[in-house]
Every structure is written in C-alpha cells, then in structure tokens.
Amino acid sequence: AELKGAWMEIARALPHRTVQSVYRHGLRQLHPFKRGPWTDAECTDLLNLVHRLGKKWAAIQSKLNRSADQCRDKYREMSADYIKGR
C-alpha cells in the first residue's frame, strides 16, 4: 500500500521505461519468488492448477511460489501452438 502510485512516479523519472516494466522490476526485487529453470514437478503442478483454477495467474503464483508472469509465460511455452518470439 505504501508503494501505491510510486510506480508512476518512478516511471516518470525513467522516460525510457514503461510503468509496467518499472512495476515488474520492482515486483521481482521485492518478492522472493523462485527463479531459474522449472522442474518437471512444477510443470505438472502448473498444468494441474490451470486445469483446476483456469488462467488465474495471481492465484496460481501463490501455490507455486513463482510470479504470475512466470506462470503465464511457462504455460504458454508448454502449449502446442507456442511460437518462440511471439
């Protein structure tokens, strides 16, 4: 709550960055999400959670200790119609 509005202010000081990129960077720095390669067990858990909860990335992130963006991106990467770079 203390940071509400701070992302806009920080982004104004960094004209080459969008508010979203500033926010995501801050989120990665402030939250202890796991990083690095995904294990097979995490991939299985991700698929099960998406099947059970749908694409509710915020809900899934808390169960896997991975950021919502990581979960979304990994799910897309695992999709049969994934095209790298798109």
Salt bridges, closest charged atoms under 4 A:
GLU42 OE2 - LYS34 NZ 3.22
GLU42 OE1 - ARG66 NH2 2.98
ASP69 OD2 - ARG24 NE 2.68
ASP69 OD1 - ARG72 NH1 3.40
ASP73 OD1 - ARG72 NH2 2.86
GLU77 OE2 - LYS74 NZ 3.08
